[in-house]
Amino acid sequence: MATLTLNPTARHELKIFGWLAAAFAAIYFLPVGTPRFDGAVTEALELTKWYAREHVVLCLLPAFWIAGAIAAFVSQASVMRYLGPTAPKPLAYGVGSVSGTILAVCSCTVLPLFQGIYRMGAGLGPATAFLYSGPAINVLAIVMTAKVLGAPLGIARAVGAVSFAIVIGLLMATIFRREEQAKVAAAASLPEPEAGRPLWQTATFFAVQVGILVFANWGAASQTTGFFAAVYAIKWWLTSALGVVLAVLLWRWFKLEPLRIAMVAVASLLVALAIPGHPTWPFLVAVLGLAWLTAGREDEAGEWFNQAWSYTKQIVPLLLAGVLVAGFLLGRPGHEGLIPSAWISGLVGGNSVAANLFAAFSGAFMYFATLTEVPIVQGLVGSGMGAGPSLALLLAGPALSLPSMIVINSILGPKKTATYIALVIVMAALCGWCYGLLMS
């Protein structure tokens, strides 16, 4: 019996026809006009607009500059020494697992920093420990969890997050140990870094940038008194003061023109006075001014801009596309996307393995801005969510999101990304299930 065979050109054209037919069918049968679909489209646009307004300027842009500084000013040999596969494990995993106590960032803001240290040679284990801990181990979020949802859940979240960061990092390094061995061989062949800027200057430079990132994104406290509320009241004064310190460092250490630095400072001040109550605008002017000061230079300041820009143009389009899809499918807190929120709340009651897995899985695909996971879980608890699934969602949700998955895939590749996501979901579900048994 004769068989029909197609030459490569015919197969290629048939594949194109299949994609065109599928796209036409999808457009032809779009459920435009139905409340659920139209609402999901609106939510996708609303979430993307909110993300652009609240996170790109204050969170992502400073993170890109920090990541660019890692690539420009930190030698590969230095990163390998402290975070590489040959580094002492207590040091490497200790640094990675507690980084979130300093960086109060979301799952997307940590990505440029993760890419920076990983590209510079950090071991997969310490790098993924940092990737998980950055958004998961947030002191303010853990305190807020304890106050709103109860001390036991707050303690369980703190212990679980620190432990998770170390365990996930160790498992990733073990699963992909062959590639880690290749990094060990590469580390052995690296020359000793040349003597450059003194360590205290580099540390000060990074500390100022991290301080700007932290204080610019310092969230409101649940009470009007206390340390967190006091810092929140003066957050923009602290951010401005650190901005002045950064300007001095750029003048003294990087030899940028003082007149141009003064012009950027004056422009930021004028915008702040012209638009009071909207600190994002003078902050954006300062960031754009920093780009104006460093772009096109042939020295280390120019290299800093080039590295920061390379991260920006790679990550921003992927993140915005991911936020758009997440908003379409899941909506915003208190608003419906394509998937009804009642489905989620109805599947996370009790403490079954399935309930914990579903809580971890759904939390991993949702997007949580810093601290927003606490009121979301509070609302789900009011709808019948069990103690175990609550912890599972708190452990998986802040550390992952659909937008961050897309970017992680571009950095690590599909195999490592799928493994990392699976580890976070399974371990969060297991921890939640054990916590639910203990609380019952």
Disulfide bonds with the S-S distance in Angstrom:
none
